[in-house]
Amino acid sequence: MLPGETAVISGFRDDTLSVKLLEMGLLPGTVVRFNFSAPLGDPICITVSGFDLSLRVSEASSITILN
């Protein structure tokens, strides 16, 4: 995704990590917006349910989305 783009969460690739992401509010069907990545590319910042959330790229890559 590019900065400013939005997508809808459809699920997760990693069942173990999905528990942590669900607890942070990343629920299937939720709209997320990609804000920016750090200068070296990791972590990234997304907006979900009105709050900004920083995720490692390895965590974010386990999220499946619908554009």
PDB file of N, CA, C and O in Angstrom:
ATOM      1  N   MET A   1       0.836  -1.182   0.000  1.00  0.00           N
ATOM      2  CA  MET A   1       0.000   0.000   0.000  1.00  0.00           C
ATOM      3  C   MET A   1       0.881   1.246   0.000  1.00  0.00           C
ATOM      4  O   MET A   1       2.011   1.237   0.488  1.00  0.00           O
ATOM      5  N   LEU A   2       0.334   2.300  -0.554  1.00  0.00           N
ATOM      6  CA  LEU A   2       1.016   3.587  -0.560  1.00  0.00           C
ATOM      7  C   LEU A   2       0.437   4.482   0.528  1.00  0.00           C
ATOM      8  O   LEU A   2      -0.712   4.295   0.928  1.00  0.00           O
ATOM      9  N   PRO A   3       1.211   5.451   1.014  1.00  0.00           N
ATOM     10  CA  PRO A   3       0.686   6.351   2.046  1.00  0.00           C
ATOM     11  C   PRO A   3      -0.637   7.001   1.624  1.00  0.00           C
ATOM     12  O   PRO A   3      -0.771   7.510   0.511  1.00  0.00           O
ATOM     13  N   GLY A   4      -1.602   6.969   2.536  1.00  0.00           N
ATOM     14  CA  GLY A   4      -2.922   7.531   2.284  1.00  0.00           C
ATOM     15  C   GLY A   4      -3.942   6.541   1.754  1.00  0.00           C
ATOM     16  O   GLY A   4      -5.138   6.833   1.766  1.00  0.00           O
ATOM     17  N   GLU A   5      -3.504   5.378   1.288  1.00  0.00           N
ATOM     18  CA  GLU A   5      -4.432   4.374   0.769  1.00  0.00           C
ATOM     19  C   GLU A   5      -5.147   3.660   1.910  1.00  0.00           C
ATOM     20  O   GLU A   5      -4.607   3.509   3.006  1.00  0.00           O
ATOM     21  N   THR A   6      -6.373   3.224   1.630  1.00  0.00           N
ATOM     22  CA  THR A   6      -7.149   2.469   2.610  1.00  0.00           C
ATOM     23  C   THR A   6      -7.462   1.084   2.067  1.00  0.00           C
ATOM     24  O   THR A   6      -7.457   0.859   0.857  1.00  0.00           O
ATOM     25  N   ALA A   7      -7.734   0.168   2.976  1.00  0.00           N
ATOM     26  CA  ALA A   7      -8.095  -1.203   2.625  1.00  0.00           C
ATOM     27  C   ALA A   7      -8.916  -1.782   3.768  1.00  0.00           C
ATOM     28  O   ALA A   7      -8.973  -1.222   4.862  1.00  0.00           O
ATOM     29  N   VAL A   8      -9.546  -2.910   3.490  1.00  0.00           N
ATOM     30  CA  VAL A   8     -10.349  -3.607   4.490  1.00  0.00           C
ATOM     31  C   VAL A   8      -9.631  -4.899   4.871  1.00  0.00           C
ATOM     32  O   VAL A   8      -9.197  -5.655   4.001  1.00  0.00           O
ATOM     33  N   ILE A   9      -9.509  -5.145   6.162  1.00  0.00           N
ATOM     34  CA  ILE A   9      -8.870  -6.372   6.641  1.00  0.00           C
ATOM     35  C   ILE A   9      -9.778  -7.556   6.330  1.00  0.00           C
ATOM     36  O   ILE A   9     -10.964  -7.545   6.661  1.00  0.00           O
ATOM     37  N   SER A  10      -9.208  -8.584   5.689  1.00  0.00           N
ATOM     38  CA  SER A  10     -10.003  -9.774   5.385  1.00  0.00           C
ATOM     39  C   SER A  10      -9.623 -10.966   6.255  1.00  0.00           C
ATOM     40  O   SER A  10     -10.418 -11.894   6.408  1.00  0.00           O
ATOM     41  N   GLY A  11      -8.429 -10.958   6.825  1.00  0.00           N
ATOM     42  CA  GLY A  11      -8.015 -12.075   7.676  1.00  0.00           C
ATOM     43  C   GLY A  11      -6.537 -11.996   7.987  1.00  0.00           C
ATOM     44  O   GLY A  11      -5.909 -10.946   7.853  1.00  0.00           O
ATOM     45  N   PHE A  12      -5.982 -13.148   8.414  1.00  0.00           N
ATOM     46  CA  PHE A  12      -4.585 -13.210   8.836  1.00  0.00           C
ATOM     47  C   PHE A  12      -3.944 -14.483   8.321  1.00  0.00           C
ATOM     48  O   PHE A  12      -4.613 -15.507   8.178  1.00  0.00           O
ATOM     49  N   ARG A  13      -2.651 -14.425   8.041  1.00  0.00           N
ATOM     50  CA  ARG A  13      -1.898 -15.587   7.578  1.00  0.00           C
ATOM     51  C   ARG A  13      -1.297 -16.390   8.730  1.00  0.00           C
ATOM     52  O   ARG A  13      -1.055 -17.589   8.590  1.00  0.00           O
ATOM     53  N   ASP A  14      -1.057 -15.739   9.860  1.00  0.00           N
ATOM     54  CA  ASP A  14      -0.386 -16.368  11.003  1.00  0.00           C
ATOM     55  C   ASP A  14      -1.360 -16.447  12.174  1.00  0.00           C
ATOM     56  O   ASP A  14      -1.705 -15.425  12.766  1.00  0.00           O
ATOM     57  N   ASP A  15      -1.804 -17.660  12.510  1.00  0.00           N
ATOM     58  CA  ASP A  15      -2.801 -17.826  13.576  1.00  0.00           C
ATOM     59  C   ASP A  15      -2.289 -17.364  14.937  1.00  0.00           C
ATOM     60  O   ASP A  15      -3.055 -16.807  15.724  1.00  0.00           O
ATOM     61  N   THR A  16      -1.021 -17.583  15.225  1.00  0.00           N
ATOM     62  CA  THR A  16      -0.466 -17.166  16.514  1.00  0.00           C
ATOM     63  C   THR A  16      -0.432 -15.644  16.625  1.00  0.00           C
ATOM     64  O   THR A  16      -0.844 -15.082  17.640  1.00  0.00           O
ATOM     65  N   LEU A  17       0.048 -14.996  15.605  1.00  0.00           N
ATOM     66  CA  LEU A  17       0.139 -13.539  15.600  1.00  0.00           C
ATOM     67  C   LEU A  17      -1.237 -12.889  15.499  1.00  0.00           C
ATOM     68  O   LEU A  17      -1.421 -11.760  15.955  1.00  0.00           O
ATOM     69  N   SER A  18      -2.201 -13.586  14.908  1.00  0.00           N
ATOM     70  CA  SER A  18      -3.538 -13.004  14.740  1.00  0.00           C
ATOM     71  C   SER A  18      -4.179 -12.646  16.075  1.00  0.00           C
ATOM     72  O   SER A  18      -4.933 -11.676  16.147  1.00  0.00           O
ATOM     73  N   VAL A  19      -3.901 -13.394  17.119  1.00  0.00           N
ATOM     74  CA  VAL A  19      -4.464 -13.091  18.443  1.00  0.00           C
ATOM     75  C   VAL A  19      -3.994 -11.711  18.899  1.00  0.00           C
ATOM     76  O   VAL A  19      -4.797 -10.903  19.365  1.00  0.00           O
ATOM     77  N   LYS A  20      -2.703 -11.441  18.767  1.00  0.00           N
ATOM     78  CA  LYS A  20      -2.146 -10.136  19.147  1.00  0.00           C
ATOM     79  C   LYS A  20      -2.771  -9.018  18.313  1.00  0.00           C
ATOM     80  O   LYS A  20      -3.127  -7.968  18.849  1.00  0.00           O
ATOM     81  N   LEU A  21      -2.904  -9.238  17.013  1.00  0.00           N
ATOM     82  CA  LEU A  21      -3.461  -8.214  16.132  1.00  0.00           C
ATOM     83  C   LEU A  21      -4.940  -7.973  16.420  1.00  0.00           C
ATOM     84  O   LEU A  21      -5.402  -6.832  16.379  1.00  0.00           O
ATOM     85  N   LEU A  22      -5.676  -9.028  16.709  1.00  0.00           N
ATOM     86  CA  LEU A  22      -7.092  -8.873  17.072  1.00  0.00           C
ATOM     87  C   LEU A  22      -7.239  -8.063  18.356  1.00  0.00           C
ATOM     88  O   LEU A  22      -8.137  -7.228  18.467  1.00  0.00           O
ATOM     89  N   GLU A  23      -6.362  -8.307  19.318  1.00  0.00           N
ATOM     90  CA  GLU A  23      -6.402  -7.559  20.577  1.00  0.00           C
ATOM     91  C   GLU A  23      -6.101  -6.080  20.370  1.00  0.00           C
ATOM     92  O   GLU A  23      -6.532  -5.243  21.164  1.00  0.00           O
ATOM     93  N   MET A  24      -5.365  -5.751  19.311  1.00  0.00           N
ATOM     94  CA  MET A  24      -5.056  -4.354  19.002  1.00  0.00           C
ATOM     95  C   MET A  24      -6.163  -3.690  18.182  1.00  0.00           C
ATOM     96  O   MET A  24      -6.040  -2.523  17.810  1.00  0.00           O
ATOM     97  N   GLY A  25      -7.240  -4.421  17.897  1.00  0.00           N
ATOM     98  CA  GLY A  25      -8.362  -3.846  17.169  1.00  0.00           C
ATOM     99  C   GLY A  25      -8.355  -4.086  15.680  1.00  0.00           C
ATOM    100  O   GLY A  25      -9.177  -3.517  14.962  1.00  0.00           O
ATOM    101  N   LEU A  26      -7.454  -4.911  15.198  1.00  0.00           N
ATOM    102  CA  LEU A  26      -7.388  -5.217  13.775  1.00  0.00           C
ATOM    103  C   LEU A  26      -8.322  -6.385  13.471  1.00  0.00           C
ATOM    104  O   LEU A  26      -7.884  -7.527  13.331  1.00  0.00           O
ATOM    105  N   LEU A  27      -9.590  -6.086  13.374  1.00  0.00           N
ATOM    106  CA  LEU A  27     -10.619  -7.099  13.166  1.00  0.00           C
ATOM    107  C   LEU A  27     -10.959  -7.224  11.689  1.00  0.00           C
ATOM    108  O   LEU A  27     -10.936  -6.224  10.971  1.00  0.00           O
ATOM    109  N   PRO A  28     -11.276  -8.433  11.216  1.00  0.00           N
ATOM    110  CA  PRO A  28     -11.734  -8.572   9.837  1.00  0.00           C
ATOM    111  C   PRO A  28     -12.938  -7.661   9.585  1.00  0.00           C
ATOM    112  O   PRO A  28     -13.851  -7.567  10.406  1.00  0.00           O
ATOM    113  N   GLY A  29     -12.914  -6.999   8.439  1.00  0.00           N
ATOM    114  CA  GLY A  29     -13.977  -6.060   8.086  1.00  0.00           C
ATOM    115  C   GLY A  29     -13.673  -4.622   8.470  1.00  0.00           C
ATOM    116  O   GLY A  29     -14.407  -3.712   8.084  1.00  0.00           O
ATOM    117  N   THR A  30     -12.596  -4.401   9.226  1.00  0.00           N
ATOM    118  CA  THR A  30     -12.211  -3.062   9.658  1.00  0.00           C
ATOM    119  C   THR A  30     -11.417  -2.361   8.557  1.00  0.00           C
ATOM    120  O   THR A  30     -10.556  -2.967   7.919  1.00  0.00           O
ATOM    121  N   VAL A  31     -11.715  -1.083   8.342  1.00  0.00           N
ATOM    122  CA  VAL A  31     -10.974  -0.281   7.369  1.00  0.00           C
ATOM    123  C   VAL A  31      -9.698   0.235   8.029  1.00  0.00           C
ATOM    124  O   VAL A  31      -9.730   0.750   9.147  1.00  0.00           O
ATOM    125  N   VAL A  32      -8.582   0.091   7.331  1.00  0.00           N
ATOM    126  CA  VAL A  32      -7.299   0.612   7.807  1.00  0.00           C
ATOM    127  C   VAL A  32      -6.723   1.544   6.748  1.00  0.00           C
ATOM    128  O   VAL A  32      -6.969   1.384   5.553  1.00  0.00           O
ATOM    129  N   ARG A  33      -5.954   2.516   7.214  1.00  0.00           N
ATOM    130  CA  ARG A  33      -5.289   3.451   6.305  1.00  0.00           C
ATOM    131  C   ARG A  33      -3.794   3.399   6.580  1.00  0.00           C
ATOM    132  O   ARG A  33      -3.356   3.493   7.726  1.00  0.00           O
ATOM    133  N   PHE A  34      -3.021   3.248   5.518  1.00  0.00           N
ATOM    134  CA  PHE A  34      -1.560   3.259   5.642  1.00  0.00           C
ATOM    135  C   PHE A  34      -1.100   4.708   5.678  1.00  0.00           C
ATOM    136  O   PHE A  34      -1.365   5.462   4.743  1.00  0.00           O
ATOM    137  N   ASN A  35      -0.411   5.109   6.749  1.00  0.00           N
ATOM    138  CA  ASN A  35       0.046   6.487   6.902  1.00  0.00           C
ATOM    139  C   ASN A  35       1.465   6.681   6.380  1.00  0.00           C
ATOM    140  O   ASN A  35       1.691   7.487   5.478  1.00  0.00           O
ATOM    141  N   PHE A  36       2.417   5.949   6.941  1.00  0.00           N
ATOM    142  CA  PHE A  36       3.813   6.103   6.529  1.00  0.00           C
ATOM    143  C   PHE A  36       4.641   4.968   7.112  1.00  0.00           C
ATOM    144  O   PHE A  36       4.199   4.237   7.999  1.00  0.00           O
ATOM    145  N   SER A  37       5.850   4.845   6.589  1.00  0.00           N
ATOM    146  CA  SER A  37       6.809   3.913   7.181  1.00  0.00           C
ATOM    147  C   SER A  37       7.985   4.728   7.713  1.00  0.00           C
ATOM    148  O   SER A  37       8.232   5.845   7.260  1.00  0.00           O
ATOM    149  N   ALA A  38       8.695   4.168   8.660  1.00  0.00           N
ATOM    150  CA  ALA A  38       9.873   4.820   9.229  1.00  0.00           C
ATOM    151  C   ALA A  38      10.933   4.988   8.136  1.00  0.00           C
ATOM    152  O   ALA A  38      10.864   4.313   7.109  1.00  0.00           O
ATOM    153  N   PRO A  39      11.897   5.864   8.337  1.00  0.00           N
ATOM    154  CA  PRO A  39      12.915   6.108   7.307  1.00  0.00           C
ATOM    155  C   PRO A  39      13.609   4.851   6.778  1.00  0.00           C
ATOM    156  O   PRO A  39      13.949   4.792   5.597  1.00  0.00           O
ATOM    157  N   LEU A  40      13.820   3.867   7.613  1.00  0.00           N
ATOM    158  CA  LEU A  40      14.448   2.625   7.149  1.00  0.00           C
ATOM    159  C   LEU A  40      13.425   1.570   6.748  1.00  0.00           C
ATOM    160  O   LEU A  40      13.795   0.435   6.450  1.00  0.00           O
ATOM    161  N   GLY A  41      12.125   1.933   6.737  1.00  0.00           N
ATOM    162  CA  GLY A  41      11.078   1.031   6.273  1.00  0.00           C
ATOM    163  C   GLY A  41      10.383   0.222   7.350  1.00  0.00           C
ATOM    164  O   GLY A  41       9.378  -0.430   7.068  1.00  0.00           O
ATOM    165  N   ASP A  42      10.879   0.242   8.557  1.00  0.00           N
ATOM    166  CA  ASP A  42      10.296  -0.571   9.622  1.00  0.00           C
ATOM    167  C   ASP A  42      10.433   0.180  10.941  1.00  0.00           C
ATOM    168  O   ASP A  42      11.555   0.537  11.301  1.00  0.00           O
ATOM    169  N   PRO A  43       9.380   0.436  11.668  1.00  0.00           N
ATOM    170  CA  PRO A  43       7.997  -0.023  11.526  1.00  0.00           C
ATOM    171  C   PRO A  43       7.195   0.866  10.575  1.00  0.00           C
ATOM    172  O   PRO A  43       7.708   1.819   9.989  1.00  0.00           O
ATOM    173  N   ILE A  44       5.914   0.511  10.447  1.00  0.00           N
ATOM    174  CA  ILE A  44       4.974   1.308   9.667  1.00  0.00           C
ATOM    175  C   ILE A  44       3.908   1.851  10.608  1.00  0.00           C
ATOM    176  O   ILE A  44       3.735   1.352  11.720  1.00  0.00           O
ATOM    177  N   CYS A  45       3.196   2.876  10.153  1.00  0.00           N
ATOM    178  CA  CYS A  45       2.113   3.461  10.943  1.00  0.00           C
ATOM    179  C   CYS A  45       0.820   3.353  10.146  1.00  0.00           C
ATOM    180  O   CYS A  45       0.764   3.762   8.986  1.00  0.00           O
ATOM    181  N   ILE A  46      -0.220   2.801  10.767  1.00  0.00           N
ATOM    182  CA  ILE A  46      -1.542   2.708  10.151  1.00  0.00           C
ATOM    183  C   ILE A  46      -2.562   3.362  11.081  1.00  0.00           C
ATOM    184  O   ILE A  46      -2.321   3.515  12.278  1.00  0.00           O
ATOM    185  N   THR A  47      -3.695   3.741  10.512  1.00  0.00           N
ATOM    186  CA  THR A  47      -4.810   4.234  11.315  1.00  0.00           C
ATOM    187  C   THR A  47      -5.905   3.184  11.262  1.00  0.00           C
ATOM    188  O   THR A  47      -6.287   2.723  10.187  1.00  0.00           O
ATOM    189  N   VAL A  48      -6.407   2.809  12.435  1.00  0.00           N
ATOM    190  CA  VAL A  48      -7.483   1.835  12.540  1.00  0.00           C
ATOM    191  C   VAL A  48      -8.433   2.299  13.640  1.00  0.00           C
ATOM    192  O   VAL A  48      -8.001   2.601  14.752  1.00  0.00           O
ATOM    193  N   SER A  49      -9.704   2.353  13.333  1.00  0.00           N
ATOM    194  CA  SER A  49     -10.738   2.758  14.302  1.00  0.00           C
ATOM    195  C   SER A  49     -10.413   4.086  14.988  1.00  0.00           C
ATOM    196  O   SER A  49     -10.681   4.258  16.176  1.00  0.00           O
ATOM    197  N   GLY A  50      -9.838   5.017  14.236  1.00  0.00           N
ATOM    198  CA  GLY A  50      -9.584   6.347  14.764  1.00  0.00           C
ATOM    199  C   GLY A  50      -8.300   6.530  15.544  1.00  0.00           C
ATOM    200  O   GLY A  50      -8.053   7.621  16.058  1.00  0.00           O
ATOM    201  N   PHE A  51      -7.472   5.500  15.652  1.00  0.00           N
ATOM    202  CA  PHE A  51      -6.197   5.681  16.354  1.00  0.00           C
ATOM    203  C   PHE A  51      -5.042   5.200  15.485  1.00  0.00           C
ATOM    204  O   PHE A  51      -5.207   4.330  14.630  1.00  0.00           O
ATOM    205  N   ASP A  52      -3.873   5.783  15.718  1.00  0.00           N
ATOM    206  CA  ASP A  52      -2.670   5.408  14.978  1.00  0.00           C
ATOM    207  C   ASP A  52      -1.977   4.250  15.681  1.00  0.00           C
ATOM    208  O   ASP A  52      -1.877   4.214  16.908  1.00  0.00           O
ATOM    209  N   LEU A  53      -1.507   3.315  14.885  1.00  0.00           N
ATOM    210  CA  LEU A  53      -0.891   2.104  15.408  1.00  0.00           C
ATOM    211  C   LEU A  53       0.393   1.831  14.634  1.00  0.00           C
ATOM    212  O   LEU A  53       0.391   1.847  13.403  1.00  0.00           O
ATOM    213  N   SER A  54       1.474   1.583  15.336  1.00  0.00           N
ATOM    214  CA  SER A  54       2.741   1.210  14.701  1.00  0.00           C
ATOM    215  C   SER A  54       2.889  -0.302  14.743  1.00  0.00           C
ATOM    216  O   SER A  54       2.677  -0.936  15.777  1.00  0.00           O
ATOM    217  N   LEU A  55       3.255  -0.862  13.604  1.00  0.00           N
ATOM    218  CA  LEU A  55       3.455  -2.308  13.489  1.00  0.00           C
ATOM    219  C   LEU A  55       4.788  -2.585  12.823  1.00  0.00           C
ATOM    220  O   LEU A  55       5.234  -1.827  11.961  1.00  0.00           O
ATOM    221  N   ARG A  56       5.415  -3.667  13.226  1.00  0.00           N
ATOM    222  CA  ARG A  56       6.585  -4.144  12.486  1.00  0.00           C
ATOM    223  C   ARG A  56       6.104  -4.630  11.119  1.00  0.00           C
ATOM    224  O   ARG A  56       4.964  -5.073  10.974  1.00  0.00           O
ATOM    225  N   VAL A  57       6.967  -4.545  10.137  1.00  0.00           N
ATOM    226  CA  VAL A  57       6.615  -5.018   8.800  1.00  0.00           C
ATOM    227  C   VAL A  57       6.282  -6.508   8.840  1.00  0.00           C
ATOM    228  O   VAL A  57       5.384  -6.958   8.128  1.00  0.00           O
ATOM    229  N   SER A  58       6.992  -7.274   9.662  1.00  0.00           N
ATOM    230  CA  SER A  58       6.718  -8.714   9.772  1.00  0.00           C
ATOM    231  C   SER A  58       5.312  -8.968  10.313  1.00  0.00           C
ATOM    232  O   SER A  58       4.660  -9.932   9.911  1.00  0.00           O
ATOM    233  N   GLU A  59       4.840  -8.110  11.224  1.00  0.00           N
ATOM    234  CA  GLU A  59       3.474  -8.243  11.747  1.00  0.00           C
ATOM    235  C   GLU A  59       2.457  -7.842  10.685  1.00  0.00           C
ATOM    236  O   GLU A  59       1.465  -8.537  10.464  1.00  0.00           O
ATOM    237  N   ALA A  60       2.713  -6.723  10.037  1.00  0.00           N
ATOM    238  CA  ALA A  60       1.781  -6.222   9.026  1.00  0.00           C
ATOM    239  C   ALA A  60       1.661  -7.179   7.842  1.00  0.00           C
ATOM    240  O   ALA A  60       0.590  -7.288   7.245  1.00  0.00           O
ATOM    241  N   SER A  61       2.735  -7.867   7.501  1.00  0.00           N
ATOM    242  CA  SER A  61       2.694  -8.775   6.351  1.00  0.00           C
ATOM    243  C   SER A  61       1.811  -9.994   6.593  1.00  0.00           C
ATOM    244  O   SER A  61       1.463 -10.698   5.646  1.00  0.00           O
ATOM    245  N   SER A  62       1.444 -10.251   7.838  1.00  0.00           N
ATOM    246  CA  SER A  62       0.559 -11.383   8.122  1.00  0.00           C
ATOM    247  C   SER A  62      -0.917 -11.008   7.982  1.00  0.00           C
ATOM    248  O   SER A  62      -1.785 -11.872   8.104  1.00  0.00           O
ATOM    249  N   ILE A  63      -1.210  -9.732   7.729  1.00  0.00           N
ATOM    250  CA  ILE A  63      -2.591  -9.266   7.563  1.00  0.00           C
ATOM    251  C   ILE A  63      -2.966  -9.366   6.090  1.00  0.00           C
ATOM    252  O   ILE A  63      -2.237  -8.875   5.228  1.00  0.00           O
ATOM    253  N   THR A  64      -4.099  -9.999   5.799  1.00  0.00           N
ATOM    254  CA  THR A  64      -4.601 -10.030   4.425  1.00  0.00           C
ATOM    255  C   THR A  64      -5.670  -8.955   4.286  1.00  0.00           C
ATOM    256  O   THR A  64      -6.481  -8.748   5.189  1.00  0.00           O
ATOM    257  N   ILE A  65      -5.661  -8.268   3.135  1.00  0.00           N
ATOM    258  CA  ILE A  65      -6.566  -7.140   2.929  1.00  0.00           C
ATOM    259  C   ILE A  65      -7.318  -7.258   1.615  1.00  0.00           C
ATOM    260  O   ILE A  65      -6.919  -7.988   0.708  1.00  0.00           O
ATOM    261  N   LEU A  66      -8.414  -6.521   1.540  1.00  0.00           N
ATOM    262  CA  LEU A  66      -9.161  -6.324   0.307  1.00  0.00           C
ATOM    263  C   LEU A  66      -8.983  -4.866  -0.070  1.00  0.00           C
ATOM    264  O   LEU A  66      -9.202  -3.986   0.761  1.00  0.00           O
ATOM    265  N   ASN A  67      -8.592  -4.594  -1.299  1.00  0.00           N
ATOM    266  CA  ASN A  67      -8.418  -3.189  -1.714  1.00  0.00           C
ATOM    267  C   ASN A  67      -9.720  -2.599  -2.175  1.00  0.00           C
ATOM    268  O   ASN A  67      -9.767  -1.431  -2.560  1.00  0.00           O
TER     269      ASN A  67
END
